[in-house]
Amino acid sequence: MKILVTASSSFDLAGMARELARCGLDAEVLPLCAGVPLRLPKEIDRAVLVLPGIEIVELGEEVAQLREALGPVIPMLVCCPQLTPVDRRAVLECGASALVAPRSWEGQAVAERVLGELILAGDVMPFRCGDLWGGTAVLQDLYRQIETVAPLHETVLILGETGTGKERVAQEIHRRSGRPGDLIAVNSAEFTAELLASELFGHERGAFSGAERQRTGLLVAAGEGTFFLDEIGDLTPAAQAKLLRVLEERKVRPVGGNRWEPVRARLVLATRRDLETASEEQFRRDLYERLRGFTLRLPPLRERRADLPLLVQSFLDEYNREYLGTRKIPAGVLDSLFRHTWPGNVRELRLAVRQAAAYASGPDGMISALHLLEAAQRQSSQAEPDHSVRFDPARETWRQVSDRVRARYFRAVLAETDGNKEMAAERAGISRSQLYEILKNLGEG
């Protein structure tokens, strides 16, 4: 598809064209010059008019001028400051096919907002890879990597922030692998070190208190399928050592046993942590070097904002199918979503859309921009709790401040581990007796 991008000479047209070209668009630029007639290139499929900081009177004149040059058939997307409903109608009456307002007037921000509209309109063909959905260049690169690694037998490491879809990627790798077994998924953060070892490797009868019968570990039970282990960055050093042995020798020994069992499953591992910069105490370097050969990095939503309109529409369609609804997104609402950082990523966006859809009212079923943003802010506050501690250096001693830091830290660790004190002690890097003493001093022992 050939896109004409036109704007005043002060705007970074070339930078915007490069961003659009990354997604396969043939973007040709044409600076607007006052008093100079527009000479359009041939075979244009769509035009984009960028008009930053322009008065509504001038905006109508510019739109009408380009509309006349394009003729009645070619769609024209106008990128301009946010307008009132009355001004929007006026500009549309002048010949704009659609209006968008970027989060800033930098070339990349304008390009991502325009690209988001083009993806939603189908001018840029989105890729679907199982439950993964998007049309941006980073998503296209990810899809190609999945297609490459899926048929292999190699262990895959998936890196990505919370909510980016690591388990969905693992499911798609398994689906495309053609392996005969199922995918078994385990989140290591859900278990204590002892329970995790029993889950992964199995145990013999009597290996520990409560082990009344022998149990086969999930690594062996996965057979020739795929075993997905999430949050490996939270594994203890001992568990990391055992995982390294599994990767190198492809066998496990049950807890309390002296026999070795073969591991035939394909391993897919994931973490939200940055293992590249992690210290040796946090994550074994030899384990990371063993894993890094086939690594997939999932981009956060803030690095693929152009996929926002498509994802919102997809989640809204999902909601409507589920509840037989007719919820819709009014014009202008999507612009505000580009200004949000989405710390909870795609998971946060989906929940925000569903909450906003649930509160939509009226016969037209229009989603309120206010409801959508409030839902996003609620999700953000849940995704990233505030662990900061304020202090007054003019009135407080270091002891007073450090006591508050200590209290805030250990309460947050307990919340993260759902009150499991054994796991909290492991996370904090202290013994259980030390943790009990600290909690006693905090009045929570």
matplotlib code that plots the C-alpha trace (Angstrom):
import matplotlib.pyplot as plt

x = [0.0, 1.3, 0.7, 1.1, 2.3, 2.1, 2.8, 4.5, 8.2, 8.9, 7.6, 9.9, 8.2, 11.2, 11.3, 7.6, 8.0, 10.8, 8.5, 5.7, 8.1, 9.1, 5.7, 5.8, 4.1, 5.4, 5.3, 6.0, 6.4, 5.2, 5.9, 3.1, 4.3, 2.1, 0.9, 2.3, -0.2, -0.1, 1.3, 0.5, 2.3, 0.4, -1.2, -1.8, -4.0, -4.4, -3.2, -2.2, -2.3, -0.3, -1.2, 0.3, -0.8, -3.1, -6.2, -9.5, -10.1, -6.8, -7.3, -10.5, -8.8, -5.8, -8.2, -10.3, -7.3, -5.9, -9.3, -9.8, -6.3, -7.0, -10.4, -13.4, -12.2, -8.9, -9.3, -7.6, -6.5, -6.0, -3.6, -4.2, -4.6, -7.6, -10.8, -14.2, -17.1, -18.3, -14.8, -14.5, -17.7, -16.5, -13.2, -14.9, -17.3, -14.3, -13.3, -11.4, -12.1, -10.9, -9.2, -6.5, -4.5, -1.1, 0.4, 3.2, 4.4, 7.6, 7.8, 7.7, 4.7, 2.8, 3.7, 2.6, -0.8, -1.3, -0.1, -2.6, -5.4, -4.1, -3.8, -7.3, -8.6, -6.9, -4.5, -1.7, -2.4, -2.2, -0.6, -2.4, -0.3, -2.7, -3.9, -1.1, -2.4, -0.7, 0.6, 3.6, 7.1, 8.2, 5.3, 6.0, 9.6, 8.4, 6.0, 8.9, 11.1, 8.2, 7.9, 11.7, 12.1, 8.8, 9.8, 13.1, 13.9, 16.0, 15.0, 13.5, 13.8, 11.0, 11.8, 9.0, 7.4, 4.3, 1.3, 3.1, 1.8, 4.7, 2.5, 0.5, 3.8, 4.7, 1.3, 1.9, 5.4, 3.9, 1.0, 3.4, 5.9, 3.8, 4.9, 2.6, 2.1, 0.4, 1.8, 2.2, 2.6, 4.0, 4.7, 7.7, 6.6, 3.5, 5.6, 8.1, 11.5, 10.6, 7.2, 8.6, 11.2, 8.5, 6.3, 9.1, 11.2, 8.7, 9.4, 9.7, 7.4, 8.6, 11.0, 9.5, 6.7, 3.4, 4.9, 2.7, 3.2, 5.5, 4.9, 6.1, 7.4, 5.9, 9.1, 8.8, 5.0, 5.1, 6.3, 7.1, 5.0, 6.2, 7.0, 6.6, 8.2, 7.4, 9.3, 12.6, 14.2, 12.6, 14.2, 16.5, 20.2, 19.7, 16.7, 18.8, 21.5, 19.0, 17.5, 21.0, 21.5, 18.2, 19.1, 22.6, 21.8, 18.1, 17.3, 16.0, 16.2, 13.1, 13.4, 14.5, 15.3, 18.5, 17.2, 17.4, 14.4, 14.7, 13.2, 11.8, 9.7, 10.7, 11.5, 10.2, 11.3, 10.2, 10.8, 9.9, 13.4, 16.4, 18.7, 21.4, 22.1, 21.3, 24.1, 25.6, 23.8, 20.4, 20.8, 23.6, 25.6, 26.3, 22.5, 21.8, 24.6, 23.0, 19.6, 20.4, 20.9, 17.2, 15.7, 12.5, 12.0, 8.4, 8.0, 6.0, 2.8, 4.4, 6.8, 4.0, 1.4, 0.3, -1.4, -3.6, -6.7, -6.6, -6.2, -9.0, -11.4, -10.4, -11.1, -14.4, -15.5, -14.6, -16.7, -19.7, -19.6, -19.4, -22.3, -24.2, -23.6, -23.3, -20.6, -18.8, -15.8, -16.7, -14.4, -11.5, -11.4, -8.5, -6.3, -6.2, -4.9, -1.7, -0.8, -0.9, 2.3, 0.4, 2.7, 0.5, 0.8, -1.8, -3.3, -4.0, -5.5, -7.8, -9.1, -9.5, -11.6, -13.8, -14.4, -15.2, -17.6, -19.4, -20.1, -21.2, -24.7, -27.3, -29.0, -25.9, -23.7, -20.9, -17.9, -17.0, -13.5, -13.6, -14.5, -11.8, -9.0, -10.2, -10.2, -6.6, -5.5, -6.9, -5.1, -1.9, -2.1, -2.6, 0.2, 2.8, 2.2, 3.9, 6.7, 8.3, 9.0, 8.8, 11.0, 11.8, 15.6, 15.1, 13.2, 13.8, 16.8, 18.2, 17.0, 13.4, 13.5, 15.2, 12.6, 9.9, 11.8, 12.2, 8.5, 7.4, 9.8, 8.8, 5.1, 5.5, 7.4, 4.7, 2.0, 4.0, 4.2, 0.5, 1.7, 3.9, 6.7, 9.0, 8.9, 9.2, 12.4, 13.8, 12.9, 14.5, 17.7, 17.4, 16.7, 13.2, 14.2, 15.5, 12.2, 10.2, 12.2, 11.7, 8.0, 7.8, 9.5, 7.0, 4.1, 3.2, 4.9]
y = [0.0, 3.5, 6.2, 9.9, 11.7, 15.5, 18.2, 21.6, 21.6, 22.0, 18.5, 15.5, 13.9, 11.7, 10.2, 9.4, 7.8, 5.5, 4.4, 3.5, 1.8, -0.6, -2.1, -2.6, 0.7, 2.5, 6.1, 9.1, 12.5, 15.8, 19.0, 21.6, 25.0, 28.1, 29.4, 26.4, 24.1, 20.4, 18.1, 14.6, 11.5, 8.8, 5.7, 6.9, 4.5, 6.7, 10.2, 11.3, 15.0, 16.1, 19.5, 20.2, 23.2, 24.7, 26.8, 25.2, 27.8, 27.0, 23.3, 23.3, 25.1, 22.7, 19.7, 21.0, 21.8, 18.3, 16.7, 18.6, 17.5, 13.8, 13.6, 12.0, 8.4, 8.3, 8.1, 11.0, 10.6, 13.9, 14.0, 17.2, 18.4, 17.1, 18.8, 19.4, 17.3, 20.4, 21.0, 17.3, 17.5, 20.6, 19.0, 15.8, 17.9, 19.5, 16.0, 14.2, 10.4, 10.1, 12.2, 11.2, 13.1, 11.8, 11.9, 14.3, 15.8, 13.9, 11.9, 8.5, 9.4, 10.7, 7.6, 5.2, 6.9, 7.0, 3.4, 2.3, 3.7, 2.1, -1.3, -1.0, -0.1, -3.1, -1.0, -2.7, -6.4, -7.6, -10.9, -13.6, -16.2, -18.2, -15.7, -13.2, -10.3, -7.2, -5.4, -3.5, -4.4, -5.7, -8.1, -9.3, -10.0, -12.0, -14.1, -14.9, -16.0, -18.2, -19.9, -20.5, -22.0, -23.9, -27.0, -27.3, -29.4, -26.7, -25.1, -21.6, -18.7, -16.1, -12.7, -10.2, -7.9, -9.0, -9.1, -9.3, -12.8, -15.2, -18.2, -17.5, -17.5, -20.8, -22.2, -21.1, -22.6, -25.9, -25.7, -25.2, -27.8, -30.8, -32.6, -35.5, -34.6, -31.7, -28.5, -28.5, -25.0, -24.3, -20.9, -21.3, -18.3, -20.2, -22.8, -22.9, -24.3, -27.8, -28.0, -26.8, -29.6, -32.2, -30.8, -30.7, -33.8, -35.9, -37.7, -41.1, -42.3, -41.0, -38.5, -35.8, -35.3, -35.9, -37.9, -40.9, -42.3, -42.0, -39.2, -38.7, -35.2, -33.0, -32.8, -36.6, -36.6, -34.1, -37.0, -35.9, -32.7, -29.3, -28.2, -24.5, -23.1, -19.5, -17.0, -18.9, -15.6, -16.3, -19.8, -20.4, -21.1, -24.7, -25.0, -23.2, -25.8, -28.6, -27.0, -26.6, -30.4, -31.1, -29.0, -30.6, -34.3, -34.5, -36.5, -35.9, -37.7, -37.6, -36.1, -38.8, -41.2, -42.7, -43.5, -41.2, -40.7, -39.4, -36.0, -36.2, -33.0, -29.8, -27.1, -23.5, -21.2, -17.6, -14.7, -11.1, -10.3, -9.0, -12.0, -10.2, -7.7, -10.0, -10.7, -14.1, -14.3, -13.6, -15.9, -18.3, -17.1, -20.6, -21.3, -18.1, -18.8, -22.3, -20.7, -17.6, -19.3, -19.3, -16.3, -14.5, -11.0, -9.9, -6.1, -4.2, -2.5, 1.0, -0.1, -1.3, 1.4, 1.2, -2.1, -0.5, 0.2, -3.3, -4.9, -2.7, -3.7, -7.3, -7.3, -5.5, -8.0, -10.7, -9.0, -8.6, -12.2, -13.4, -11.2, -10.8, -7.1, -4.2, -2.1, 0.4, 2.8, 6.4, 8.6, 10.1, 7.7, 5.7, 8.9, 9.0, 5.4, 6.4, 8.7, 5.8, 3.8, 0.5, -1.0, -4.1, -4.4, -6.4, -8.0, -4.5, -3.3, -6.3, -5.8, -2.1, -2.7, -5.3, -3.0, 0.0, -2.2, -3.4, 0.1, 1.4, 2.6, 4.0, 2.6, 3.0, 1.1, 3.6, 3.1, 6.2, 7.5, 8.4, 4.8, 3.4, 5.6, 5.1, 1.3, 1.6, 3.6, 1.1, -1.7, 0.3, 0.8, -2.9, -3.8, -1.5, -0.9, 2.1, 0.9, 4.4, 5.9, 9.6, 11.3, 14.7, 15.1, 18.2, 16.4, 12.6, 10.6, 7.8, 5.2, 6.5, 6.4, 3.0, 1.5, 2.7, 1.3, -2.1, -2.2, -1.3, -3.8, -6.9, -6.2, -5.9, -9.2, -10.9, -9.6, -10.8, -14.3, -14.3, -14.5, -17.5, -16.7, -19.5, -18.1, -14.5, -15.4, -16.9, -13.8, -11.5, -13.6, -14.2, -17.2, -18.0, -17.2, -13.8, -13.1, -14.1, -11.8, -8.9, -9.5, -9.7, -6.3, -4.9, -6.3, -8.8, -11.9]
z = [0.0, -0.9, 1.7, 1.0, 4.2, 4.0, 6.6, 7.1, 6.4, 10.1, 10.9, 10.7, 7.7, 6.9, 10.4, 10.3, 6.9, 8.2, 11.1, 8.6, 6.3, 9.1, 8.9, 5.1, 4.0, 1.0, 2.5, 0.2, 1.8, 0.5, 2.5, 2.6, 1.4, 1.7, -1.7, -3.6, -5.3, -4.3, -6.9, -5.8, -6.9, -8.8, -7.4, -3.9, -1.8, 1.3, 2.4, 5.9, 6.7, 9.8, 11.2, 14.6, 16.6, 13.9, 14.4, 13.5, 10.7, 9.0, 9.7, 7.6, 4.8, 4.7, 4.8, 2.0, -0.1, 0.1, -0.3, -3.6, -4.8, -3.9, -5.3, -3.7, -3.5, -1.6, 2.2, 4.1, 7.7, 9.5, 12.5, 14.5, 18.1, 20.1, 19.0, 20.5, 19.1, 17.2, 15.6, 14.8, 12.8, 11.0, 9.9, 8.8, 6.8, 5.1, 3.7, 6.4, 6.5, 10.1, 12.8, 15.3, 18.0, 18.9, 22.4, 21.2, 17.9, 17.7, 14.5, 16.2, 18.4, 15.4, 13.3, 16.0, 16.3, 12.5, 12.2, 14.9, 12.8, 9.7, 11.4, 12.7, 9.3, 7.7, 5.6, 7.4, 7.6, 11.2, 12.1, 14.1, 15.8, 18.0, 20.6, 19.8, 17.7, 16.3, 13.2, 14.5, 13.3, 16.7, 16.7, 13.2, 14.3, 17.2, 15.1, 12.7, 15.7, 17.0, 13.6, 13.6, 17.1, 17.3, 15.3, 17.1, 20.2, 21.9, 25.2, 24.7, 27.1, 27.0, 28.6, 29.1, 31.7, 33.6, 31.3, 28.0, 27.2, 28.0, 28.6, 25.4, 23.5, 25.1, 24.1, 20.5, 20.4, 21.6, 19.1, 16.2, 17.4, 16.4, 19.6, 20.6, 24.2, 26.0, 27.4, 31.2, 32.8, 36.2, 37.9, 40.2, 42.3, 43.5, 45.5, 48.3, 47.4, 48.9, 47.2, 43.9, 44.0, 44.6, 41.8, 39.2, 40.2, 42.1, 45.4, 46.9, 49.7, 53.0, 51.5, 53.8, 56.2, 54.5, 51.5, 52.0, 48.5, 45.6, 43.1, 39.5, 38.9, 36.2, 34.2, 33.6, 33.5, 30.6, 28.4, 24.9, 25.2, 26.3, 29.9, 30.6, 33.7, 34.4, 36.6, 36.7, 37.9, 41.3, 41.7, 44.6, 43.9, 44.7, 42.3, 39.6, 40.0, 39.6, 36.6, 35.0, 35.5, 33.8, 30.8, 30.5, 31.3, 30.4, 33.5, 37.1, 40.4, 42.6, 46.1, 48.5, 45.7, 44.2, 40.7, 37.7, 35.3, 31.7, 30.7, 27.2, 27.2, 25.4, 27.9, 27.6, 30.4, 31.2, 33.5, 34.0, 35.3, 33.3, 33.6, 31.5, 34.3, 37.3, 39.7, 40.2, 43.6, 41.9, 38.9, 38.0, 35.1, 33.8, 33.7, 31.8, 29.3, 28.8, 28.1, 26.1, 22.7, 21.9, 23.6, 22.7, 24.1, 24.3, 23.8, 26.5, 25.3, 25.5, 22.7, 20.4, 21.1, 17.4, 18.3, 20.9, 18.6, 17.3, 20.7, 22.2, 19.4, 19.7, 23.5, 23.0, 20.4, 22.8, 25.5, 23.1, 22.0, 25.7, 26.8, 23.5, 23.7, 21.3, 23.1, 20.9, 21.1, 20.4, 18.2, 20.1, 22.9, 21.5, 21.4, 25.2, 25.5, 23.7, 26.6, 29.1, 29.9, 30.5, 33.1, 33.3, 29.5, 27.4, 30.5, 32.0, 28.7, 28.4, 32.0, 31.5, 28.3, 30.0, 33.0, 30.9, 28.7, 31.8, 32.9, 29.5, 29.4, 27.1, 24.0, 21.8, 24.2, 23.9, 26.2, 28.2, 27.8, 31.5, 32.5, 30.3, 31.7, 35.3, 34.7, 33.3, 36.3, 38.7, 36.9, 36.9, 40.6, 41.1, 38.7, 40.3, 44.0, 45.5, 47.8, 48.1, 51.6, 52.2, 54.8, 56.2, 56.5, 58.7, 61.4, 61.1, 62.1, 60.0, 62.5, 62.2, 58.4, 58.2, 60.6, 58.2, 55.2, 57.0, 57.8, 54.3, 52.7, 54.8, 54.6, 50.8, 50.7, 52.8, 50.4, 47.4, 48.9, 50.1, 53.7, 53.3, 55.8, 54.6, 51.0, 52.3, 54.2, 51.0, 48.9, 51.6, 51.7, 55.5, 57.7, 59.0, 62.6, 61.5, 59.7, 62.8, 64.9, 62.5, 62.3, 66.1, 66.4, 63.8, 65.9, 63.2, 64.6]

ax = plt.figure().add_subplot(projection="3d")
ax.plot(x, y, z, "-o")
ax.set_aspect("equal")
plt.show()
